[in-house]
Every structure is written in C-alpha cells, then in structure tokens.
Amino acid sequence: MHLSDFDFHLPKNLIAQHPAQKRDQSRLMILNRKEMTISHHHFHDIIDELNADDVLVINDTKVIPARLLGEKDETKAVIEILLLKPLGHDCWETIVKPAKRVKIGTKVKFGNRLTAICTALGDEGIRHFKMTYDGIFMEVLDELGTMPLPPYITEQLMDQDRYQTVYATHPGSAAAPTAGLHFTPELLEKIKAKGTQVIAITLSIGLGTFRPVQVDMIEAHHMHTEAYTMSNQAAIALNHAKNNHKRIIAVGTTSMRTLEANYDHGFHAGSYETNIFIYPGYQFKAVDALITNFHLPKSTLLMLVSAFAGLTFVQEAYQTAVQESYRFFSFGDSMFIK
C-alpha cells in the first residue's frame, strides 16, 4: 500500500490546541462496522455503548517531563533532548535537535544537576546518552524537564495534568495515550457500576508510536520497539473474557497494539517489547472494538484504525469529521469503532 492512501486534507483550524473544557464533553463519532453507519454523540455517551460483560482495556502509562533543554559543553549551543526510553544503567534512548551538533562524546549540561554524555548515534536524530546527576533521576527530571507536547500544539497548556489520563500510574512515556484523556473518574465509576470490567495494561509510548512514515510503500516502514507490561491479574481476566466470548475493547491504539502483540493462543503476563506494525490486511486476534482519537495524515495510527475499520470506511469517516468540524489529534475528539 502507498503512503498517499492515508493522506487527507485537514484545515489547520481543526487541530485542537486545548483540551475540551471537561474531559468527557468532547465529541464522539461512532462507527458501526457491521452496518457501515456513522453517528454523532458526546464522549459521556460511551456508557450507552458498553455492556455489562464487556472488558475495557486502558493503558495506565504516565507521561514524564521528557523534554530537556541544555547547553553543549564546548560551545554553549542550545541542545534539545527528548527522552524516549531507558536503556538501563542511567542510559537513555533520545531524539536530539539539532542532531548534527551531537557526536559520540558530546557533553550536554542541564543546569548544575544533570549532565548527559552521548554514547551512541542512530538514524533520524536518535542518540543514546549516559546521564550523571545528583539525587533521584525522576526528581531531577521533574525539576528540569517539561511536558513533551506534540509539535502541532503551539499554544501553552495551562494545566499540565490535562496531558495525563486520570488513571496514569506508571511513569515512562514520551507521549500520552490520548484516547484515554476523555475519561473522568466519575465516568469510569459509572462504567464499572454498569458491570463493565476495566483492566489496566502498560505500554511506555516512545518512537514506535509517533515516528513518521518516510517510505512510499508502507510495508517497508520499520517500527521502533516499545516496552510493555501485562500483569498476571490482567492476563487472567483477559483470557477469561476471550474464553467466554466477552467483547474486549481497547482504549487507544497503544492498548490495541499491546493486546495484539501479546496474544498468542491466549494472553501472557510479563514484561516484553513490541514493534508490531498494524496496517490494512492485518488479521485481528485479540480486540473486538476500539476507542481512539482522530489521527495525523500518513501516520501509523491512522493505518491501524484503517486496518480495523476498513480503509474506505475510515476515509469516509475522516471526511465526515472534517465536514462536521470535529477536533483532531491529541486534544481533539474521539471515535468508537464497534
């Protein structure tokens, strides 16, 4: 398939710069794959779409203040580092701007509390750094780092918690699992009271989720690995759901990728890595329905949604979303595909 198959025109004014005033007041488009229908709602209406025997799977990862601005030790040039994932022993995989200024051995200082030394070079701005610091790294990061908002959000976010889900628990992501941003604690309690089971898994979002596709034939695109964890409790509950033909609903593309990557004649507890790339033609094994946002043109996330709902149906839905002035991307509106 060609990259152009996943392109569409999006007016700039439809790129959401701020979250909805209240999380669950964002709009909700419902796609019915069986009946090939599109209907319009608000996110709090999702409870009417859930059944007592459904299983809702959330990604409880927490965004860390992963963007760091420092100075190159020799020249005082400004260097921006985005932390992607820990490699162990205080080493991190990162994206650097401007990458051409950073070679092996380059030292970048962030005030007096943190120094990063480049230990390896990768493609497309990827660099590995060894961190030296005083104290606890996450506390240093809280002091020096900022929330890594996507580049298409150009206005200041006044409340940093709005780029976290209300159930964010395990720090480690360089981006938010944005489909989960629409849930409020009250809505989750109503969902649980209805009998829907809510299960948490963790995928630490890194380059695999948001790296642009830069090849024409999408099959040639290589996904970077991301770490995920499934608890024993989650695996048992998901296997029970699958064995009893209960509907498994993924909240977000990261939950979808985790479930599909993990499923192999059942779900398996443990910590793993995945570089699964889901695009049209993929045969889904684990997930029955998906809650997701409206994604960037030519993105792997749009390809996953197109694999699940069908490319032509998704193209129609996105065209409708533009016509109806839905809000797009991280702080935008949502879609339920059943």
C-alpha beads as a LAMMPS data file, in Angstrom:
LAMMPS data file: protein, C-alpha beads

338 atoms
337 bonds

1 atom types
1 bond types

-500.0 500.0 xlo xhi
-500.0 500.0 ylo yhi
-500.0 500.0 zlo zhi

Masses

1 110.0

Atoms # bond

1 1 1 0.000 0.000 0.000
2 1 1 1.120 3.550 -0.700
3 1 1 1.624 6.254 1.912
4 1 1 -0.677 8.515 -0.120
5 1 1 -3.573 6.109 0.628
6 1 1 -3.556 7.505 4.165
7 1 1 -3.358 11.189 3.317
8 1 1 -6.216 13.647 3.709
9 1 1 -6.714 17.404 3.766
10 1 1 -7.072 18.816 7.260
11 1 1 -7.767 22.533 7.800
12 1 1 -5.379 23.926 10.396
13 1 1 -8.216 25.304 12.499
14 1 1 -9.377 21.727 13.241
15 1 1 -6.126 20.847 15.056
16 1 1 -7.117 21.116 18.716
17 1 1 -4.809 23.411 20.667
18 1 1 -6.573 22.919 24.006
19 1 1 -8.474 20.055 25.619
20 1 1 -12.248 20.226 25.965
21 1 1 -13.441 22.212 28.980
22 1 1 -14.423 18.924 30.602
23 1 1 -12.805 15.678 29.505
24 1 1 -15.969 13.738 28.691
25 1 1 -17.645 16.636 26.860
26 1 1 -15.547 16.054 23.748
27 1 1 -17.449 14.790 20.734
28 1 1 -17.719 11.101 19.890
29 1 1 -18.164 9.640 16.433
30 1 1 -19.428 6.052 16.433
31 1 1 -18.560 3.770 13.532
32 1 1 -20.597 0.593 13.233
33 1 1 -18.567 -1.790 11.076
34 1 1 -21.393 -4.277 10.594
35 1 1 -23.993 -1.754 9.483
36 1 1 -21.465 0.683 7.947
37 1 1 -23.064 3.626 9.740
38 1 1 -21.648 6.799 11.266
39 1 1 -23.378 8.616 14.141
40 1 1 -22.516 11.640 16.276
41 1 1 -22.508 11.866 20.081
42 1 1 -20.502 13.173 23.033
43 1 1 -17.941 11.102 24.869
44 1 1 -20.022 10.664 28.019
45 1 1 -22.462 8.736 25.793
46 1 1 -19.857 5.940 25.564
47 1 1 -21.506 4.325 28.587
48 1 1 -24.563 3.598 26.424
49 1 1 -22.316 1.627 24.054
50 1 1 -20.833 -0.579 26.775
51 1 1 -22.347 -3.837 28.000
52 1 1 -22.173 -5.447 31.426
53 1 1 -19.984 -8.266 30.107
54 1 1 -17.568 -6.031 28.154
55 1 1 -13.909 -5.646 29.104
56 1 1 -12.422 -2.157 28.697
57 1 1 -8.613 -2.152 28.449
58 1 1 -6.782 1.065 29.370
59 1 1 -3.105 1.989 29.101
60 1 1 -2.117 3.358 32.520
61 1 1 1.245 4.735 31.436
62 1 1 2.207 8.180 32.723
63 1 1 3.924 10.879 30.678
64 1 1 7.210 12.049 32.122
65 1 1 8.577 15.600 31.643
66 1 1 10.756 14.163 28.894
67 1 1 11.785 17.330 27.023
68 1 1 15.068 18.814 28.219
69 1 1 16.808 21.986 27.026
70 1 1 20.537 22.133 27.715
71 1 1 23.824 23.571 26.531
72 1 1 26.585 21.833 24.648
73 1 1 29.564 21.937 26.997
74 1 1 32.132 23.169 24.477
75 1 1 30.146 25.759 22.521
76 1 1 27.132 26.602 24.743
77 1 1 24.884 25.812 21.756
78 1 1 21.299 25.031 22.794
79 1 1 20.500 21.312 22.521
80 1 1 17.027 19.814 22.927
81 1 1 16.737 16.214 24.091
82 1 1 13.526 14.190 24.148
83 1 1 13.806 11.101 26.330
84 1 1 12.290 8.069 24.581
85 1 1 13.066 5.074 26.761
86 1 1 15.521 3.960 29.450
87 1 1 18.207 1.520 28.380
88 1 1 19.422 0.688 31.884
89 1 1 22.369 1.921 33.947
90 1 1 21.262 5.577 33.586
91 1 1 21.401 5.387 29.776
92 1 1 18.519 6.674 27.626
93 1 1 17.473 6.499 24.005
94 1 1 16.594 10.023 22.890
95 1 1 15.806 12.241 19.927
96 1 1 18.097 15.262 19.671
97 1 1 17.708 18.634 17.947
98 1 1 19.905 19.675 16.226
99 1 1 21.297 16.152 15.960
100 1 1 24.211 17.160 13.726
101 1 1 25.779 19.007 16.662
102 1 1 25.871 15.882 18.833
103 1 1 28.566 13.235 18.261
104 1 1 29.833 10.411 20.449
105 1 1 31.415 12.025 23.480
106 1 1 29.422 15.252 23.237
107 1 1 28.544 16.535 26.692
108 1 1 25.283 18.415 27.288
109 1 1 24.626 20.181 30.587
110 1 1 21.234 20.962 32.098
111 1 1 21.967 23.391 34.897
112 1 1 24.110 22.058 37.703
113 1 1 22.147 18.893 38.452
114 1 1 22.271 16.899 35.214
115 1 1 24.869 16.117 32.559
116 1 1 24.337 13.890 29.513
117 1 1 27.183 12.326 27.528
118 1 1 26.445 10.896 24.078
119 1 1 27.432 7.225 23.837
120 1 1 25.884 6.097 20.529
121 1 1 24.458 7.513 17.291
122 1 1 21.314 6.385 15.468
123 1 1 19.291 7.390 12.434
124 1 1 16.870 10.319 12.277
125 1 1 18.213 12.194 15.271
126 1 1 18.384 9.270 17.679
127 1 1 21.179 9.440 20.231
128 1 1 22.000 7.429 23.361
129 1 1 23.086 9.342 26.440
130 1 1 24.621 8.375 29.741
131 1 1 23.143 10.554 32.486
132 1 1 25.024 11.749 35.536
133 1 1 23.129 13.613 38.244
134 1 1 22.733 14.244 41.939
135 1 1 19.798 12.656 43.714
136 1 1 16.911 10.695 42.192
137 1 1 16.640 10.914 38.404
138 1 1 12.850 11.357 38.241
139 1 1 13.031 14.154 40.795
140 1 1 15.748 15.845 38.725
141 1 1 13.578 15.407 35.650
142 1 1 10.581 16.935 37.418
143 1 1 12.721 19.993 38.137
144 1 1 14.425 20.381 34.741
145 1 1 12.135 18.771 32.184
146 1 1 8.918 19.922 30.539
147 1 1 5.882 18.033 29.248
148 1 1 6.599 16.782 25.702
149 1 1 3.562 18.217 23.937
150 1 1 3.403 17.324 20.219
151 1 1 4.772 19.970 17.826
152 1 1 1.327 20.673 16.324
153 1 1 0.207 22.038 19.718
154 1 1 1.682 25.529 19.591
155 1 1 -0.233 27.175 22.436
156 1 1 0.677 26.893 26.095
157 1 1 -1.068 24.242 28.187
158 1 1 -2.054 25.901 31.452
159 1 1 -2.876 22.677 33.313
160 1 1 -0.188 20.055 32.674
161 1 1 -2.410 17.329 34.130
162 1 1 -4.678 17.623 31.094
163 1 1 -1.946 15.821 29.117
164 1 1 -2.282 12.877 31.507
165 1 1 -5.111 10.394 31.801
166 1 1 -6.910 10.380 35.161
167 1 1 -5.628 6.826 35.649
168 1 1 -1.975 7.488 34.720
169 1 1 0.115 5.402 37.125
170 1 1 3.421 4.130 35.731
171 1 1 5.876 6.850 34.597
172 1 1 7.782 6.255 31.391
173 1 1 6.048 7.645 28.301
174 1 1 7.173 10.387 25.936
175 1 1 3.552 10.957 24.856
176 1 1 0.094 10.494 26.313
177 1 1 -2.266 7.660 25.339
178 1 1 -4.666 10.301 24.098
179 1 1 -7.807 8.181 23.679
180 1 1 -7.838 7.896 27.472
181 1 1 -7.836 11.656 28.009
182 1 1 -11.642 11.713 27.603
183 1 1 -12.369 9.654 30.713
184 1 1 -13.241 11.255 34.041
185 1 1 -13.182 9.446 37.395
186 1 1 -16.977 9.816 37.547
187 1 1 -17.474 8.275 34.102
188 1 1 -15.186 5.364 34.955
189 1 1 -17.154 4.707 38.133
190 1 1 -20.414 4.690 36.159
191 1 1 -18.872 2.256 33.663
192 1 1 -17.764 -0.081 36.438
193 1 1 -21.163 0.211 38.150
194 1 1 -22.759 -0.935 34.896
195 1 1 -20.721 -4.127 35.161
196 1 1 -18.096 -3.387 32.527
197 1 1 -14.702 -4.634 33.672
198 1 1 -11.818 -2.147 33.429
199 1 1 -8.368 -3.702 33.032
200 1 1 -5.066 -1.796 33.017
201 1 1 -2.001 -2.672 30.983
202 1 1 1.098 -0.515 30.455
203 1 1 2.854 0.399 27.217
204 1 1 5.517 3.098 27.535
205 1 1 4.938 5.250 24.469
206 1 1 8.079 6.047 22.534
207 1 1 9.245 6.455 18.957
208 1 1 7.295 3.452 17.703
209 1 1 4.016 5.287 18.223
210 1 1 4.801 8.701 16.762
211 1 1 7.692 8.234 14.341
212 1 1 6.619 9.488 10.869
213 1 1 6.423 7.070 7.952
214 1 1 9.013 8.117 5.375
215 1 1 8.697 5.373 2.766
216 1 1 6.212 5.257 -0.089
217 1 1 5.374 1.570 0.283
218 1 1 4.193 1.371 3.867
219 1 1 5.133 -2.311 4.198
220 1 1 8.772 -1.153 4.236
221 1 1 8.254 1.009 7.320
222 1 1 10.098 -0.227 10.411
223 1 1 8.514 0.339 13.824
224 1 1 10.781 1.029 16.795
225 1 1 10.297 -1.172 19.831
226 1 1 8.342 -0.050 22.868
227 1 1 8.224 -1.744 26.258
228 1 1 5.002 -3.049 27.741
229 1 1 3.872 -4.938 30.823
230 1 1 0.862 -7.146 31.393
231 1 1 0.186 -8.166 34.968
232 1 1 -0.809 -11.689 35.895
233 1 1 -4.175 -10.352 37.029
234 1 1 -4.767 -8.666 33.646
235 1 1 -3.761 -11.775 31.691
236 1 1 -6.121 -13.982 33.729
237 1 1 -9.015 -11.543 33.280
238 1 1 -8.412 -11.146 29.545
239 1 1 -8.142 -14.892 28.988
240 1 1 -11.398 -15.383 30.884
241 1 1 -13.024 -12.734 28.689
242 1 1 -11.730 -14.301 25.474
243 1 1 -12.729 -17.832 26.512
244 1 1 -16.231 -16.641 27.382
245 1 1 -16.664 -14.595 24.192
246 1 1 -16.817 -11.283 26.002
247 1 1 -16.101 -8.164 23.972
248 1 1 -12.596 -6.762 24.517
249 1 1 -12.471 -3.003 23.878
250 1 1 -9.101 -1.277 23.544
251 1 1 -8.882 2.309 24.755
252 1 1 -6.409 3.748 22.275
253 1 1 -4.049 2.459 19.639
254 1 1 -1.371 1.724 22.246
255 1 1 -3.708 -0.625 24.111
256 1 1 -4.669 -2.182 20.783
257 1 1 -1.045 -2.769 19.781
258 1 1 -0.198 -4.206 23.197
259 1 1 -3.100 -6.649 23.162
260 1 1 -2.475 -7.779 19.598
261 1 1 1.270 -8.139 20.195
262 1 1 0.746 -10.140 23.369
263 1 1 -1.972 -12.502 22.187
264 1 1 -0.728 -15.910 21.089
265 1 1 -3.263 -18.645 21.864
266 1 1 -4.037 -16.573 24.938
267 1 1 -2.707 -13.545 26.824
268 1 1 0.572 -13.833 28.706
269 1 1 1.718 -11.983 31.824
270 1 1 5.149 -10.406 31.864
271 1 1 7.269 -7.533 30.567
272 1 1 8.054 -7.515 26.865
273 1 1 8.929 -5.300 23.908
274 1 1 6.963 -4.945 20.705
275 1 1 7.464 -3.347 17.310
276 1 1 4.153 -4.600 15.903
277 1 1 3.011 -2.602 12.858
278 1 1 -0.699 -2.926 12.099
279 1 1 -1.936 -1.801 8.684
280 1 1 -4.715 -2.935 6.318
281 1 1 -4.584 -6.663 5.736
282 1 1 -3.760 -7.431 9.366
283 1 1 -5.977 -10.096 10.948
284 1 1 -7.045 -9.038 14.446
285 1 1 -6.921 -11.741 17.111
286 1 1 -7.424 -10.018 20.448
287 1 1 -9.583 -6.901 20.166
288 1 1 -13.263 -6.512 19.269
289 1 1 -13.782 -2.736 19.482
290 1 1 -11.637 0.398 19.686
291 1 1 -11.862 3.854 21.256
292 1 1 -9.459 6.232 19.554
293 1 1 -8.848 9.854 18.554
294 1 1 -8.576 11.343 15.063
295 1 1 -5.006 10.878 13.870
296 1 1 -2.437 12.600 11.697
297 1 1 -2.405 12.064 7.942
298 1 1 0.040 9.344 6.839
299 1 1 0.544 8.120 10.421
300 1 1 0.893 4.527 11.601
301 1 1 -2.028 5.223 13.951
302 1 1 -4.314 6.022 11.023
303 1 1 -3.082 2.848 9.330
304 1 1 -4.026 0.793 12.400
305 1 1 -7.511 2.328 12.503
306 1 1 -7.885 1.664 8.754
307 1 1 -6.890 -1.960 9.294
308 1 1 -9.581 -2.315 11.951
309 1 1 -12.473 -0.488 10.286
310 1 1 -11.512 -0.716 6.614
311 1 1 -9.649 1.967 4.652
312 1 1 -12.652 3.141 2.630
313 1 1 -14.892 3.389 5.703
314 1 1 -12.235 5.308 7.635
315 1 1 -11.676 7.683 4.712
316 1 1 -15.425 8.370 4.711
317 1 1 -15.423 8.890 8.483
318 1 1 -12.499 11.312 8.348
319 1 1 -14.100 13.253 5.513
320 1 1 -17.256 13.470 7.616
321 1 1 -15.216 14.583 10.639
322 1 1 -13.729 17.452 8.626
323 1 1 -17.144 18.465 7.279
324 1 1 -18.628 18.368 10.793
325 1 1 -15.687 20.306 12.301
326 1 1 -14.519 17.595 14.658
327 1 1 -11.350 18.481 16.553
328 1 1 -8.269 16.462 15.620
329 1 1 -5.193 14.933 17.281
330 1 1 -4.142 14.767 20.928
331 1 1 -6.638 17.218 22.442
332 1 1 -9.285 16.504 19.836
333 1 1 -12.465 14.470 19.690
334 1 1 -12.901 10.729 19.774
335 1 1 -14.178 7.777 17.777
336 1 1 -15.672 4.459 18.862
337 1 1 -15.344 1.667 16.311
338 1 1 -17.500 -1.349 17.060

Bonds

1 1 1 2
2 1 2 3
3 1 3 4
4 1 4 5
5 1 5 6
6 1 6 7
7 1 7 8
8 1 8 9
9 1 9 10
10 1 10 11
11 1 11 12
12 1 12 13
13 1 13 14
14 1 14 15
15 1 15 16
16 1 16 17
17 1 17 18
18 1 18 19
19 1 19 20
20 1 20 21
21 1 21 22
22 1 22 23
23 1 23 24
24 1 24 25
25 1 25 26
26 1 26 27
27 1 27 28
28 1 28 29
29 1 29 30
30 1 30 31
31 1 31 32
32 1 32 33
33 1 33 34
34 1 34 35
35 1 35 36
36 1 36 37
37 1 37 38
38 1 38 39
39 1 39 40
40 1 40 41
41 1 41 42
42 1 42 43
43 1 43 44
44 1 44 45
45 1 45 46
46 1 46 47
47 1 47 48
48 1 48 49
49 1 49 50
50 1 50 51
51 1 51 52
52 1 52 53
53 1 53 54
54 1 54 55
55 1 55 56
56 1 56 57
57 1 57 58
58 1 58 59
59 1 59 60
60 1 60 61
61 1 61 62
62 1 62 63
63 1 63 64
64 1 64 65
65 1 65 66
66 1 66 67
67 1 67 68
68 1 68 69
69 1 69 70
70 1 70 71
71 1 71 72
72 1 72 73
73 1 73 74
74 1 74 75
75 1 75 76
76 1 76 77
77 1 77 78
78 1 78 79
79 1 79 80
80 1 80 81
81 1 81 82
82 1 82 83
83 1 83 84
84 1 84 85
85 1 85 86
86 1 86 87
87 1 87 88
88 1 88 89
89 1 89 90
90 1 90 91
91 1 91 92
92 1 92 93
93 1 93 94
94 1 94 95
95 1 95 96
96 1 96 97
97 1 97 98
98 1 98 99
99 1 99 100
100 1 100 101
101 1 101 102
102 1 102 103
103 1 103 104
104 1 104 105
105 1 105 106
106 1 106 107
107 1 107 108
108 1 108 109
109 1 109 110
110 1 110 111
111 1 111 112
112 1 112 113
113 1 113 114
114 1 114 115
115 1 115 116
116 1 116 117
117 1 117 118
118 1 118 119
119 1 119 120
120 1 120 121
121 1 121 122
122 1 122 123
123 1 123 124
124 1 124 125
125 1 125 126
126 1 126 127
127 1 127 128
128 1 128 129
129 1 129 130
130 1 130 131
131 1 131 132
132 1 132 133
133 1 133 134
134 1 134 135
135 1 135 136
136 1 136 137
137 1 137 138
138 1 138 139
139 1 139 140
140 1 140 141
141 1 141 142
142 1 142 143
143 1 143 144
144 1 144 145
145 1 145 146
146 1 146 147
147 1 147 148
148 1 148 149
149 1 149 150
150 1 150 151
151 1 151 152
152 1 152 153
153 1 153 154
154 1 154 155
155 1 155 156
156 1 156 157
157 1 157 158
158 1 158 159
159 1 159 160
160 1 160 161
161 1 161 162
162 1 162 163
163 1 163 164
164 1 164 165
165 1 165 166
166 1 166 167
167 1 167 168
168 1 168 169
169 1 169 170
170 1 170 171
171 1 171 172
172 1 172 173
173 1 173 174
174 1 174 175
175 1 175 176
176 1 176 177
177 1 177 178
178 1 178 179
179 1 179 180
180 1 180 181
181 1 181 182
182 1 182 183
183 1 183 184
184 1 184 185
185 1 185 186
186 1 186 187
187 1 187 188
188 1 188 189
189 1 189 190
190 1 190 191
191 1 191 192
192 1 192 193
193 1 193 194
194 1 194 195
195 1 195 196
196 1 196 197
197 1 197 198
198 1 198 199
199 1 199 200
200 1 200 201
201 1 201 202
202 1 202 203
203 1 203 204
204 1 204 205
205 1 205 206
206 1 206 207
207 1 207 208
208 1 208 209
209 1 209 210
210 1 210 211
211 1 211 212
212 1 212 213
213 1 213 214
214 1 214 215
215 1 215 216
216 1 216 217
217 1 217 218
218 1 218 219
219 1 219 220
220 1 220 221
221 1 221 222
222 1 222 223
223 1 223 224
224 1 224 225
225 1 225 226
226 1 226 227
227 1 227 228
228 1 228 229
229 1 229 230
230 1 230 231
231 1 231 232
232 1 232 233
233 1 233 234
234 1 234 235
235 1 235 236
236 1 236 237
237 1 237 238
238 1 238 239
239 1 239 240
240 1 240 241
241 1 241 242
242 1 242 243
243 1 243 244
244 1 244 245
245 1 245 246
246 1 246 247
247 1 247 248
248 1 248 249
249 1 249 250
250 1 250 251
251 1 251 252
252 1 252 253
253 1 253 254
254 1 254 255
255 1 255 256
256 1 256 257
257 1 257 258
258 1 258 259
259 1 259 260
260 1 260 261
261 1 261 262
262 1 262 263
263 1 263 264
264 1 264 265
265 1 265 266
266 1 266 267
267 1 267 268
268 1 268 269
269 1 269 270
270 1 270 271
271 1 271 272
272 1 272 273
273 1 273 274
274 1 274 275
275 1 275 276
276 1 276 277
277 1 277 278
278 1 278 279
279 1 279 280
280 1 280 281
281 1 281 282
282 1 282 283
283 1 283 284
284 1 284 285
285 1 285 286
286 1 286 287
287 1 287 288
288 1 288 289
289 1 289 290
290 1 290 291
291 1 291 292
292 1 292 293
293 1 293 294
294 1 294 295
295 1 295 296
296 1 296 297
297 1 297 298
298 1 298 299
299 1 299 300
300 1 300 301
301 1 301 302
302 1 302 303
303 1 303 304
304 1 304 305
305 1 305 306
306 1 306 307
307 1 307 308
308 1 308 309
309 1 309 310
310 1 310 311
311 1 311 312
312 1 312 313
313 1 313 314
314 1 314 315
315 1 315 316
316 1 316 317
317 1 317 318
318 1 318 319
319 1 319 320
320 1 320 321
321 1 321 322
322 1 322 323
323 1 323 324
324 1 324 325
325 1 325 326
326 1 326 327
327 1 327 328
328 1 328 329
329 1 329 330
330 1 330 331
331 1 331 332
332 1 332 333
333 1 333 334
334 1 334 335
335 1 335 336
336 1 336 337
337 1 337 338
